[in-house]
């Protein structure tokens, strides 16, 4: 019996469980806030994601540059 599909099914279930928990948490948070206030939370999270991506990209560039220098 192949085990691949069964493992994927478990991962999908875990992913769905996580997604449903995140969605429920977002619904609770939104329920206690006015839509205008919730907008600031979401925009802040988007900004943090952007900064995180920029940091990761720049970090990778610096590491690659350091690797090139150590080869010389």
C-alpha positions as CSV (number, residue, x, y, z in Angstrom):
1,X,0.0,0.0,0.0
2,X,1.4,3.4,-0.9
3,X,1.9,5.8,2.0
4,X,2.3,9.0,0.0
5,X,-1.4,9.9,-0.4
6,X,-2.2,9.2,3.2
7,X,0.6,11.5,4.3
8,X,-0.6,14.2,2.0
9,X,-4.1,13.8,3.4
10,X,-2.8,14.4,6.9
11,X,-0.9,17.5,5.8
12,X,-4.0,18.8,4.0
13,X,-6.1,18.3,7.1
14,X,-3.5,20.0,9.3
15,X,-3.3,22.9,6.8
16,X,-7.1,23.2,6.7
17,X,-7.3,23.1,10.5
18,X,-4.7,25.9,10.7
19,X,-6.5,27.9,8.1
20,X,-9.8,27.5,9.9
21,X,-8.3,28.6,13.2
22,X,-6.7,31.6,11.7
23,X,-10.0,32.6,10.0
24,X,-11.9,32.1,13.3
25,X,-9.3,34.3,15.1
26,X,-9.6,37.0,12.4
27,X,-13.4,36.9,12.7
28,X,-13.1,37.3,16.5
29,X,-10.7,40.2,16.1
30,X,-12.9,41.9,13.5
31,X,-16.0,41.4,15.6
32,X,-14.6,43.5,18.4
33,X,-13.3,46.3,16.1
34,X,-14.9,48.8,13.9
35,X,-14.1,48.2,10.2
36,X,-12.0,51.4,10.1
37,X,-9.9,50.2,13.0
38,X,-9.5,46.7,11.5
39,X,-8.1,48.3,8.3
40,X,-5.2,49.7,10.3
41,X,-4.4,46.2,11.7
42,X,-4.5,44.6,8.2
43,X,-2.4,47.4,6.6
44,X,0.2,47.1,9.4
45,X,0.4,43.3,8.8
46,X,0.9,43.9,5.1
47,X,3.6,46.4,5.8
48,X,5.4,44.0,8.2
49,X,5.3,41.3,5.5
50,X,6.8,43.7,3.0
51,X,9.6,44.7,5.3
52,X,10.2,41.0,6.2
53,X,10.5,40.1,2.5
54,X,12.9,43.0,1.8
55,X,15.0,42.0,4.8
56,X,15.2,38.4,3.6
57,X,16.2,39.5,0.1
58,X,18.9,41.9,1.3
59,X,20.2,39.3,3.8
60,X,20.5,36.8,0.9
61,X,22.4,39.3,-1.2
62,X,24.8,40.1,1.7
63,X,25.5,36.4,2.3
64,X,26.1,35.8,-1.4
65,X,28.4,38.8,-1.5
66,X,30.3,37.5,1.5
67,X,30.7,34.1,-0.2
68,X,32.1,35.7,-3.3
69,X,34.6,37.6,-1.2
70,X,35.8,34.6,0.7
71,X,36.5,32.8,-2.6
72,X,39.0,35.4,-3.7
